[in-house]
Each structure stands twice: as structure tokens, then as C-alpha cells.
Amino acid sequence: MTHFAFLGTSGAIPSRVRDTTSLVFVVPEGAVLVDCGGSPVQKLRLAGVDPLALGSVIVTHLHPDHAYGLPALVQNLVLLDRQTPLVVRCRPEHVEPLVSLLKLFGVWERPGMFSLWVRAIESGEAAHAFELGPLVVRTSPVAHGSMPNFAIRAEAGGRGVVYSSDTEPCEAVVALARGADTLIHEATFPDRDRGRFGVHSTAGEAGAVAARAGVRRLILTHIEADYHDELDAMADEARRRFDGVVEIAQEFVPYPM
């Protein structure tokens, strides 16, 4: 079944029940991991995805909660005797830092290991990134302070899903999500704490972005651990600005595309 699943849904600090945000898209031809927190192989297995089925890993930006699990993923794939190549895709300015990270942990060009490539995506609006079977991935730069970052749009079978990654409300996400079925948007905090982290979005702001994009469904993720006991209230904040379906992301549950 073509679907996506969340491997984590928290902000930079995990809670007892939610890990840092990442997700996986699955098609018959393989899987694409988007962002890479801790213990990615365990999380993939909890989501029912074979780690060896990964065709690509996307690292949207270099904040630790989105990238620190990459060396562990590669090490585990080596130990699982992976033979097929793996491509890590990222912003052009992040290629060298990610290669350096993999070298630091001794999992870059290791004798006998599978082919591992770190490749830059194009940095334009709705730029074509790659395809895996029926899955077509496009990206657009988003506003995340001084940290270069991008949102992604994944389409398969005529259905589009957009993941904002970390961003303050920005037109790039609105434009990328137009015509999509689902927008996955970060909601780091509730509206009352707007400005606590200036380069993130509130639940209400995520709702406003979804309304402007005209999507059918909004899924809130990247919710800071401080607010994991008020998720229903955060969903209600988004509903006040968006008339469509609003959900709080659930980890390890398959969402059909």
C-alpha cells in the first residue's frame, strides 16, 4: 500500500510518548525517509517498514533533531548487510557537513559497505528532486531563520502530501501545498506562546497556512514536548482558522496517500 507514517512527532525535545519529528513515505518500489532522528531502524520497524527498503533519505536541514540519527542509520544498514546503494538528499550547503558527520563515525566509504551518496537537491520553488516508482518528490525553500531548510511535496496516484519541515508561516509552503490533499505542518507551540521560538509556527498559524493553500486535511506535527498534554486544544486553535480536517500526527500509523 502506498502510504506515509510518522516515526516521530515532537519538537526538538522528545517526550515520554513522542520522539523528534520524522516520517517515511512507502511505495511498492521502496521507501523514503524524511529527516533522521535517533534509532531510525527501530522506528522504521515499529512502522512496519523494512529498513533495507529505503531508497533515499532526505535531510531537510542540519538542526540535530533532524539529522543526528544518520550515522546510526548507516551503521545499522551495514550490519544488516545492505547491498543496494543509498542516496542521502539535502540542501547544497549541507552536503559537506553531512559527509563530515558520516566520516566522523567511520561510516563513509568503508571497505566492503554499500554505495552511499550525499547529493544536493535543486533549491528552486517546487523544484523536482527525484522519483521512486510512482512517488514524485519536489521541494521548496522555507523560512527557518539563518538555517537553510526546505519543505517537500510527495505525490503518488494523483494525491499530494506536503511536509513543511521547520518553518515560520511562509508563502513558499502555501504555494507548494496548493492542489495537495494533505498538509503536514509544524505546530511547535500554541498561539499564546507565539514568539517563544521566532523561526517556528503556532497551531493557529498552521491552520491559516492550510486555509490559504486550500488543502483538504491538516496534520499537526513537531509539537514541543511542553504541550503534549494539550494536543486537543492545539487542534482546536488550528480549526478556528481552517475549515478542513485537522488531526494531530500519530506515530507508526499508516496514512494512505
DAKA-V900427 format. One record per backbone hydrogen bond with DSSP energy under -0.5 kcal/mol. CO is the residue of the C=O (numbers start at 1). NH is the residue of the N-H. Records with the same first field share a line. If there is no record, write none. Layout:
# DAKA-V900427
CO->NH + NH
This chain:
# DAKA-V900427
1->3
2->257
3->26
4->255
5->24
6->252
8->22
9->223
10->21
12->14
13->225
18->15
19->9 + 10
22->7 + 8
23->34
24->5
25->32
26->3
27->30
30->27
31->55 + 56
32->25
33->35 + 58
34->23
36->69
37->40
39->43
40->44
41->45
42->46
43->47
44->49
45->48
50->53
51->54
53->31
55->87
56->33
57->59 + 89
58->35 + 60
63->66 + 67
64->67 + 68
66->36
67->70
69->73
70->74
71->75
72->76
73->77
74->78
75->79
76->80
77->82
78->81
86->117
87->57 + 89
88->119
89->59
90->121
91->94
92->95
94->98
95->99
96->100
97->101
98->102
99->103
100->104
101->105
102->107
103->106
110->113
115->86
117->88 + 119
119->90
124->127
127->139
130->137
132->135
134->136
135->132
136->155
137->129 + 130
138->153
139->127
140->151
142->144
143->168
144->147
145->144
146->148
149->142
151->140
152->163
153->138
154->161
155->136
156->159
159->156
160->181 + 182
161->154
162->164 + 184
163->152
165->186
170->173 + 174
171->175
172->176
173->177
174->178
175->178
177->180
181->216 + 217
182->162 + 184
183->185 + 219
184->164
185->221
188->224
189->203
190->193
191->194
193->196
197->200
201->188 + 189
202->206
203->207
204->208
205->209
206->210
207->211
208->212
209->213
210->214 + 215
213->179
216->245
217->183
218->220 + 247
219->185
220->249
221->187
222->224
223->11
224->227
225->228
227->230
230->234
231->235
232->236
233->237
234->238
235->239
236->240
238->241 + 242
245->218
247->220
250->6 + 253
254->256
255->4
